[in-house]
Every structure is written in C-alpha cells, then in structure tokens.
Amino acid sequence: MTKILTTHVGSLPRSQEVVDFIFARERHEPYDADAFDSCMTKAVSETVRRQVEAGVDIVSDGETSKISYATYVKDRYTGFSGDSPRNAPADLKMFPSFLQRLANEGGTPQYARPQCTGDVRSKGQDELNKDIRNLKQAMAEHGVERGFMNAASPGVISLFLQNGHYRSREAYLAALADAMKQEYETIVAAGLDLQLDCPDLALSRHMLFADLSDAEFIAIAEMHVEALNHALQNVPQDRVRVHICWGNYEGPHCCDIAMDQVFTTLMATKSRYVLFETSNPRHAHEWTVFRDRKSEIPDDKILVPGVVDTTTNFIEHPELVRQRIERFANIVGPDRVIAGSDCGFGTFAGFGAVDPDIAYAKLASLAEGARLASA
C-alpha cells in the first residue's frame, strides 16, 4: 500500500490574541515585543498540535506571525511606503451589489498595501529566523518530521505592492527576486520545505491585467516564473512547492483564466510540488486538464490537488475526498500525489470565511479521505 501524504496550502486561523498583536504592529500602536514573541511561539505550537491531531503529515506554522501571505514583506524589506491602488477582481466588478455586500459585511480584508517607492533590500532575517525557530520547536514538541514554510513569490509581491520606483515591471521583478533569494535559501537551509505562493500566475489575470488578452497575460506570467526561478537558482528543486490560485474568496469567479491556459507556465516553475485548486465549483472540473495533458507533466513533478475547499463551511465527506485524490492517483500514480487544500484558511490575519474549528475538521476529513485512498 502506498500511503498518500497530506498537507495544506499554509495559512491557518489565528487566535484573537495573535490577531490583536499583529494589528497593533500593523497600526504602529505600542505593544510589548517580548510578549508578542512569546504569543507567536505558543500559537505556532498549538497550530502544529492541531494539524497533527487532524492527521496532517506535512505541517506549517500557519503563517501565524504574518499580516498576510504577500504584504508581510513590507515589514522585512526596505523600499515600501505610501499606498498601492486597490484593484477589485473583475468578477466582483461584474456584480456590484455583491461587491457592496462584501464590503458592508467586512468581507474585504483591510490592511496596508504600500507601494514600492525605493530600492528593495532585506532588513535582516531576524523575523524569519523567529518563524523558523518557532516551527521547528513545535515540530519537535509534537513529533513531526516534515514541515514547510511559506514565502511570497516576486510576482505576488508585485501584484499587491505595486511598482512606483523601478523603471519597468521587469526591473522590479528582478529586484524582488534578488531581495527574496536569501529568504528562500534560509528556509531550506533550516531543513524545511519552501512553499512559494504564486496567485500572480492566475488571480492577477482578472485583478491587475484584466485589460490584456490571455496571450498577453501568459507572457507576463512567464516573466514572473523567470524571476522566481532566478531567485531559486541555489535551492534544490526537490525542496520547493509552488501554489497557484485564482483568489481565495467566495465569489462568481467567472473571469478566472482556465487551468489549461496557465498549465505550461505552472509546470515551468522550479518546483517538485505543484499545489492547485480542484475542489471549488469553478475549478473542480479541471482535473481533466491533468489527465489530457499527462505527457506534459514532468516526471519529477508531484501533484498536490486541493481536495477540500477553503471558502465554505461545508465539511467534505471523506469519500468525496477519496474520489478527488484517486482522480490524480490514476493519472500519475499514488506515489506522485499528496492531498492538499484549495488554498489557505487564514490568508489574512483576522479574516477568513471558514470557522477555525471547521477548518481543522476539514483537514481531518482530508486525512481520512487520504487514508481511504491509500487503502
């Protein structure tokens, strides 16, 4: 029997204490730095414990200390100030009453998105090293052998923290790649797998580049992958995970570019593991892309399909999870499939559609479905 491993995309719900500390820092309010660090250490331990309890094999720190998966870089790198323009996804603009409802209900997260206004350089790896230490300590405490840590890709940084300094998009991406390179290498050197979050390869099509043709967008996405692969030049490919998504929000998603269009670009990333959505109603059918283009999947790629959705509080039945896993196991073999989630459960601190306890119940169902598929 081949045991099909389980993981998820990375972010998990944060406690209110964690959220309060993060937003105190975000708003430049006074807070006790030692108490902040102590809170993060305890919270990461609890997050890892709950993952283990749910049956997750490859765990993360839940991105506990970060305000969001992309904009955290403003706190760790120079060159960011002011504000970037907000770009609502094209599908939400098509349904303004729904967009207004989200805004009225607090369904659009509020956090700083400064613009790049100067040279991007690391402020040092202190915050990253604290995150690494917390995760490794929690893994040892709860008997976990394998963990991963998320990091923003150059492309997704350019999506949320837009360029107001460098002469071109290419120059900005190159600067981001050079700046992020050490972060990527530090994570892997610590014995963790590195996950690069790359919604810029799909979400940005209907968020920042809605006026372009698909072909023009793909050319930009390929530029983003080139910058990413440059930043990964010293990182072993078998330690790299890449996650692509169309936006972790409940909405129409009728403007999402098709997986078939971005498939080649995704496969060109310097990664062993590719994580992608295949549970939500807009992308569940796209497992057939992998079936029909099997010959284009590199032999060293491991597929990590999302077999539970991250935008609804439905808890998927383990039997449905099994069926979703087996679709991909039948394409590339069970030894090249890991069961994952569509996206994160806590993409932004203090904001998430899924109740925290339900998020872990979904992970437990994921693990049970993987057990059934393995059997």
C-alpha positions, 0 to 999 in steps of 0.5 A: 500500500502506498500511503498518500501524504497530506498537507495544506496550502499554509495559512491557518486561523489565528487566535484573537490574541495573535490577531490583536498583536499583529494589528497593533504592529500593523497600526504602529500602536505600542505593544510589548515585543517580548510578549508578542514573541512569546504569543507567536511561539505558543500559537505556532505550537498549538497550530502544529498540535492541531494539524497533527491531531487532524492527521496532517503529515506535512505541517506549517506554522500557519503563517501565524506571525504574518499580516498576510501571505504577500504584504508581510514583506513590507515589514522585512524589506526596505523600499515600501511606503505610501499606498498601492491602488486597490484593484477589485477582481473583475468578477466582483466588478461584474456584480456590484451589489455583491461587491457592496455586500462584501464590503458592508459585511467586512468581507474585504480584508483591510490592511496596508498595501504600500507601494514600492517607492525605493530600492528593495533590500532585506532588513535582516532575517531576524523575523524569519529566523523567529518563524523558523525557530518557532516551527521547528520547536513545535515540530519537535514538541509534537513529533513531526518530521516534515514541515514547510514554510511559506514565502511570497513569490516576486510576482505576488509581491508585485501584484499587491505592492505595486511598482512606483520606483523601478523603471519597468515591471521587469526591473522590479521583478528582478529586484524582488527576486534578488531581495527574496533569494536569501529568504528562500535559501534560509528556509531550506537551509533550516531543513524545511520545505519552501512553499512559494505562493504564486496567485500572480500566475492566475488571480492577477489575470482578472485583478491587475491585467484584466485589460490584456488578452490571455496571450498577453497575460501568459507572457507576463506570467512567464516573466514572473516564473523567470524571476522566481526561478532566478531567485531559486537558482541555489535551492534544490528543486526537490525542496520547493512547492509552488501554489497557484490560485485564482483568489481565495474568496467566495465569489462568481469567479467567472473571469478566472483564466482556465487551468489549461491556459496557465498549465505550461507556465505552472509546470515551468516553475522550479518546483517538485510540488505543484499545489492547485485548486480542484475542489471549488465549483469553478475549478473542480472540473479541471482535473481533466486538464491533468489527465489530457495533458499527462505527457506534459507533466514532468516526471519529477513533478508531484501533484498536490490537488486541493481536495477540500475547499477553503471558502465554505463551511461545508465539511467534505465527506471523506469519500468525496475526498477519496474520489478527488485524490484517486482522480490524480492517483490514476493519472500519475500514480499514488506515489506522485500525489499528496492531498492538499487544500484549495488554498489557505484558511487564514490568508489574512490575519483576522479574516477568513470565511471558514470557522477555525474549528471547521477548518481543522475538521476539514483537514481531518476529513482530508486525512481520512479521505487520504487514508481511504485512498491509500487503502 
